[in-house]
Amino acid sequence: MATALLIILFVPLLGAIAALVAGRRLGAQTAWVVLLAPALACAATVWLVLQFAPGTRTVIEWPWIPSLGLNLTFVVDGLALFFGLVVSGVGVLVVFYSAHYLDHHYRDHGRFYCYLMLFMGAMLGTVFAGNLLLLFVCWELTGVTSFLLIGFLHDKGESRAGARMALLVTGGTGLAMLAGIVLLGQAAGTYELAALLDGVAKGASPGRLNAAFVLIALGALGKSAQFPFQFWLPNAMAAPTPVSAYLHSATMVKLGIFLIARIFPVFRETELWSPLLVTVCFGTMGFGALLALMSHDLKAILAYSTVSQLGFLLGYYGMASPAGAQGDFLHIASHVFYKGCLFMVVGIVDHATGTRDVRELGGLRHRLPLLAGITAVAAASMAGLPGTLGFISKEYMLKEKFDYWEGAAALNWYPMVLVVLASVLKVAFSVRLFWGVFGGKPRPELAKNFHAPGLAVQLPPLLLAGACLAFGLFPTVLGGALDRLHTVGLHHPVDLEFHIWHGVTREFIMSMLIVAAGAGTFLLLQLERWRWARVPAWLRFDAGFEAAVDWLPRGAKLLGRGLRFDRQFDFLPIVLGFTVLLLGGFWWRHRGELWPGLPVWADINPLRAFVVGLIAVAVGMVMHMRRWTSQLIAVSVIGFLVTFYYVLFRAPDLAMTQILVESATLLLVLLLLARFPRSAELSEATRAFPVGRQVMNAVIAGGMGLLVTLGALMAMKHKHAEPAGSYYLENSQPLAHGTNAVNTILVDFRGFDTLLEATVLVVACLGALGLLMRYRRTAEEWAAGAMGPAGYGLGRTTDQKKEKKSP
Amino acid sequence: MMWETAILIGLLFGAACFLILQASFVRILFGFILLSNAANLFVLAMSGRPDGKSAPIVGVAGAAPVDPLPQALILTAIVIGFGVIAYLVILLYRTFLDQRTASARELFDPARERPEEEQA
């Protein structure tokens, strides 16, 4: 079993590598090499289905990071195998289809198949994952690979926009899901699915479980394009058609359904499960059907119909009783068959005629008889006509709704009404899809570009349509197969038997009424000439989403402007002003205990006060002088007076050092000022701040000075009883054999600090040297401005500026 | 408490702040020089009143010596302050060579164009 699983998981990755290698040489023929991968994976899945005992769950573990207790855990049960079959089986058909669809008109075949195989590998990983974190990683990988696939035709703007939208929506909701997973994992104490499915989380607090469920459901709703995220799916239709057929009918959008089915046993009993899923998803079902009816692009019709059908499938789990769901695989399989088929048909029609607009198409039944037959069957299955699998699916769907109605749950009418409404609309657009393309009079303008598709490209849709028909006529066969995939916890213990004919029941009558109403709607709208030019913008949401995405950088820029990131010299006043307010406010609140008391004349040393007076005069000169040199002299005077102050403080070493440093500083700054032209100094008057700003600066500076004065007084008041310095005084001679305590501290007691101090000087020297050795600015650097380029997406870059100048 | 020292520190600190808030790089440099003096004096004030005490030389009979630790700290601070000032001086010189201005306001002016003589 483990070997088969390994094949399923790793063959797609090998296929991706093979595609890259083969793509360069083989071009369009790469598909035949790649086809092996899904075929092998599919065969392995089928083998697994035959091997495993129905209704069991096998956990396969490989050590990954054993020291962290992280293992690669995979779960093989009915649900995983069902989705594994869908993913690998449709994968085979899609690769086969692509081999014919992506002809030599396309480029980069290797890259395409590489992405496709990577996507398939990620899908299979998600489906078989046995650990929530592993599931999340694979889930996000499908998002990334689908981004690559949707944007495969990256020279088209709409492809890029569609890919980005899909990535943002599914990735963003995926983050919510991660939060939910972590919440659940913390609540349950494990991330292993097997334990969670067995009900480990049951004891957790309901609030946590509800929050975890809503977050995880958000991820599922985003991936499955449910309201309000439905807009990304129609935009993702910019992808090549095989991608749409694979991702947007059978696999990626089904992941949301898979996830809901996966966590069904964990969360079914939380009180939000039913209300949330039923309201949102059945609402989306009706909404999507309406939009499908209003669209004209064949792919858009299919996209909105997929949104609608996904809404049903998700809402279905929402309605299911805690004992389990029934017949869910039937609905999913039915949708996979007809939707995959119809996407492929649309691709062929697009290829043959060059248009996908249903208003321009018509009368193709004579030119494409086989395709018309295929489409008729698939559209009939979508509409739910008798004889197709869609009919059976709809019968059971209506039965469920009737049961739910009778179950008298809250909102019991809601699913019924929306399902009937959506079904009527679905019949109408199914008929339109078929009739618009193949019915009516032949259009001569289509004949010009027409080139008939080969038989081989029609084979995959033919197979799928055949499945719709065959399983529709012999539903017990499918029923038997799906029974094998019965999953514990998810499915109702009593098995459902599918029959083609149940007699004239209320479901049958309802179904027929729906078909009649749908046909009537179609005819009515034909007569009314299908008034909508397009889906109205306010119903599409995508323009709003794009605007929001565009507003993000703009909002960031505004915020940055608000924070004045481009005006550095505004930072300092803000920081200092804030400090003054904060510390000043603190002092004012505690002024009672912090007030130092008025000065006493006897305390003031006249000599020191005299020096302070001299320094104050020098400070006034610094403030008053306008010439740089005079100011420098005043600054130097302050420095020398401070030297004298050191002498008064009985600090001969300080005084000596200060004299040396002060002289060196004076010389250095004088040298610097001598290098500046007179104009630089004179132009300063014009660059000075306005009076208001200077007053503000003075207030801030005055506040700082006052605070520091008070701080100094406080520091002097609260003196430590035993200063650390007495230790050095006592030990200076016995330990360091020196009499000057300051010197012994520097070179003996704290010698390493002094070494580091010398290092600082060396670093400053090296830095200064580097600055002096730097070359002059280049022309490009000048062009980029003082701050250099502003960064990606903001402002002009050097190149743009050059381009503007060159003409 | 030494009111005269506290006032001196506050005076120097306020003046330094005012200079640092200016647009001219040269004034900012002067502000920095004053700031390091003010900070040194603040630490020195911690050593307490020097009146009636002697320099921290042991082994000399007479008055009790002042606390030597603040002095050692300040000595280090003076030297490092000088290193930083020297670096700032060179940085300012370099900025002027590159930008042809000694004004922070002009340097960050978005409307500023490159000088004419460089455009050839």
Chai-1 contact restraints between the chains, C-beta under 6 A:
chainA,res_idxA,chainB,res_idxB,connection_type,confidence,min_distance_angstrom,max_distance_angstrom,comment,restraint_id
A,Q568,B,F108,contact,1.0,0.0,6.0,A-B,restraint_1
A,F569,B,A104,contact,1.0,0.0,6.0,A-B,restraint_2
A,P573,B,L21,contact,1.0,0.0,6.0,A-B,restraint_3
A,P599,B,W3,contact,1.0,0.0,6.0,A-B,restraint_4
A,I604,B,E4,contact,1.0,0.0,6.0,A-B,restraint_5
A,R608,B,E4,contact,1.0,0.0,6.0,A-B,restraint_6
A,A609,B,E4,contact,1.0,0.0,6.0,A-B,restraint_7
A,V612,B,E4,contact,1.0,0.0,6.0,A-B,restraint_8
A,V612,B,L8,contact,1.0,0.0,6.0,A-B,restraint_9
A,A616,B,L11,contact,1.0,0.0,6.0,A-B,restraint_10
A,V619,B,L11,contact,1.0,0.0,6.0,A-B,restraint_11
A,V619,B,A15,contact,1.0,0.0,6.0,A-B,restraint_12
A,W628,B,V26,contact,1.0,0.0,6.0,A-B,restraint_13
A,V635,B,F30,contact,1.0,0.0,6.0,A-B,restraint_14
A,V635,B,I33,contact,1.0,0.0,6.0,A-B,restraint_15
A,V642,B,N37,contact,1.0,0.0,6.0,A-B,restraint_16
A,F649,B,L44,contact,1.0,0.0,6.0,A-B,restraint_17
A,F649,B,P50,contact,1.0,0.0,6.0,A-B,restraint_18
A,R650,B,P50,contact,1.0,0.0,6.0,A-B,restraint_19
A,R650,B,A55,contact,1.0,0.0,6.0,A-B,restraint_20
A,R650,B,V66,contact,1.0,0.0,6.0,A-B,restraint_21
A,A651,B,Q71,contact,1.0,0.0,6.0,A-B,restraint_22
A,P652,B,A55,contact,1.0,0.0,6.0,A-B,restraint_23
A,D653,B,L75,contact,1.0,0.0,6.0,A-B,restraint_24
A,L654,B,Q71,contact,1.0,0.0,6.0,A-B,restraint_25
A,L654,B,I74,contact,1.0,0.0,6.0,A-B,restraint_26
A,T657,B,L75,contact,1.0,0.0,6.0,A-B,restraint_27
A,T657,B,I78,contact,1.0,0.0,6.0,A-B,restraint_28
A,Q658,B,I78,contact,1.0,0.0,6.0,A-B,restraint_29
A,V661,B,I78,contact,1.0,0.0,6.0,A-B,restraint_30
A,V661,B,F82,contact,1.0,0.0,6.0,A-B,restraint_31
A,T665,B,I85,contact,1.0,0.0,6.0,A-B,restraint_32
A,L668,B,V89,contact,1.0,0.0,6.0,A-B,restraint_33
A,L672,B,V89,contact,1.0,0.0,6.0,A-B,restraint_34
A,L672,B,Y93,contact,1.0,0.0,6.0,A-B,restraint_35
A,A680,B,A102,contact,1.0,0.0,6.0,A-B,restraint_36
A,E684,B,S24,contact,1.0,0.0,6.0,A-B,restraint_37
A,R687,B,A23,contact,1.0,0.0,6.0,A-B,restraint_38
A,R687,B,S103,contact,1.0,0.0,6.0,A-B,restraint_39
A,R687,B,R105,contact,1.0,0.0,6.0,A-B,restraint_40
A,R687,B,E106,contact,1.0,0.0,6.0,A-B,restraint_41
A,F689,B,A23,contact,1.0,0.0,6.0,A-B,restraint_42
A,N697,B,F18,contact,1.0,0.0,6.0,A-B,restraint_43
A,N697,B,L21,contact,1.0,0.0,6.0,A-B,restraint_44
A,A701,B,G14,contact,1.0,0.0,6.0,A-B,restraint_45
A,A701,B,C17,contact,1.0,0.0,6.0,A-B,restraint_46
A,A701,B,F18,contact,1.0,0.0,6.0,A-B,restraint_47
A,G702,B,G14,contact,1.0,0.0,6.0,A-B,restraint_48
A,M704,B,F13,contact,1.0,0.0,6.0,A-B,restraint_49
A,M704,B,G14,contact,1.0,0.0,6.0,A-B,restraint_50
A,M704,B,C17,contact,1.0,0.0,6.0,A-B,restraint_51
A,G705,B,G10,contact,1.0,0.0,6.0,A-B,restraint_52
A,G705,B,F13,contact,1.0,0.0,6.0,A-B,restraint_53
A,G705,B,G14,contact,1.0,0.0,6.0,A-B,restraint_54
A,V708,B,I9,contact,1.0,0.0,6.0,A-B,restraint_55
A,V708,B,G10,contact,1.0,0.0,6.0,A-B,restraint_56
A,V708,B,F13,contact,1.0,0.0,6.0,A-B,restraint_57
A,T709,B,A6,contact,1.0,0.0,6.0,A-B,restraint_58
A,T709,B,I7,contact,1.0,0.0,6.0,A-B,restraint_59
A,T709,B,G10,contact,1.0,0.0,6.0,A-B,restraint_60
A,A712,B,A6,contact,1.0,0.0,6.0,A-B,restraint_61
A,A712,B,I9,contact,1.0,0.0,6.0,A-B,restraint_62
A,A712,B,F42,contact,1.0,0.0,6.0,A-B,restraint_63
A,A712,B,A45,contact,1.0,0.0,6.0,A-B,restraint_64
A,L713,B,M1,contact,1.0,0.0,6.0,A-B,restraint_65
A,L713,B,A6,contact,1.0,0.0,6.0,A-B,restraint_66
A,M716,B,M1,contact,1.0,0.0,6.0,A-B,restraint_67
A,M716,B,A45,contact,1.0,0.0,6.0,A-B,restraint_68
A,P723,B,D67,contact,1.0,0.0,6.0,A-B,restraint_69
A,A724,B,L69,contact,1.0,0.0,6.0,A-B,restraint_70
A,G725,B,D67,contact,1.0,0.0,6.0,A-B,restraint_71
A,G725,B,P68,contact,1.0,0.0,6.0,A-B,restraint_72
A,G725,B,L69,contact,1.0,0.0,6.0,A-B,restraint_73
A,Y728,B,P68,contact,1.0,0.0,6.0,A-B,restraint_74
A,L729,B,V58,contact,1.0,0.0,6.0,A-B,restraint_75
A,S732,B,V58,contact,1.0,0.0,6.0,A-B,restraint_76
A,Q733,B,V58,contact,1.0,0.0,6.0,A-B,restraint_77
A,T739,B,I57,contact,1.0,0.0,6.0,A-B,restraint_78
A,T739,B,V58,contact,1.0,0.0,6.0,A-B,restraint_79
A,T739,B,G59,contact,1.0,0.0,6.0,A-B,restraint_80
A,N740,B,I57,contact,1.0,0.0,6.0,A-B,restraint_81
A,A741,B,P56,contact,1.0,0.0,6.0,A-B,restraint_82
A,A741,B,P68,contact,1.0,0.0,6.0,A-B,restraint_83
A,V742,B,P56,contact,1.0,0.0,6.0,A-B,restraint_84
A,V742,B,P68,contact,1.0,0.0,6.0,A-B,restraint_85
A,V742,B,Q71,contact,1.0,0.0,6.0,A-B,restraint_86
A,V742,B,A72,contact,1.0,0.0,6.0,A-B,restraint_87
A,I745,B,A72,contact,1.0,0.0,6.0,A-B,restraint_88
A,L746,B,A72,contact,1.0,0.0,6.0,A-B,restraint_89
A,E757,B,T76,contact,1.0,0.0,6.0,A-B,restraint_90
A,E757,B,V79,contact,1.0,0.0,6.0,A-B,restraint_91
A,E757,B,I80,contact,1.0,0.0,6.0,A-B,restraint_92
A,V760,B,I80,contact,1.0,0.0,6.0,A-B,restraint_93
A,V760,B,G83,contact,1.0,0.0,6.0,A-B,restraint_94
A,L761,B,G83,contact,1.0,0.0,6.0,A-B,restraint_95
A,A764,B,G83,contact,1.0,0.0,6.0,A-B,restraint_96
A,A764,B,Y87,contact,1.0,0.0,6.0,A-B,restraint_97
A,G767,B,Y87,contact,1.0,0.0,6.0,A-B,restraint_98
A,A768,B,Y87,contact,1.0,0.0,6.0,A-B,restraint_99
A,A768,B,I90,contact,1.0,0.0,6.0,A-B,restraint_100
A,L771,B,I90,contact,1.0,0.0,6.0,A-B,restraint_101
A,L771,B,L91,contact,1.0,0.0,6.0,A-B,restraint_102
A,L771,B,R94,contact,1.0,0.0,6.0,A-B,restraint_103
A,R777,B,D98,contact,1.0,0.0,6.0,A-B,restraint_104
A,W782,B,R114,contact,1.0,0.0,6.0,A-B,restraint_105
A,W782,B,E118,contact,1.0,0.0,6.0,A-B,restraint_106
A,A786,B,L107,contact,1.0,0.0,6.0,A-B,restraint_107
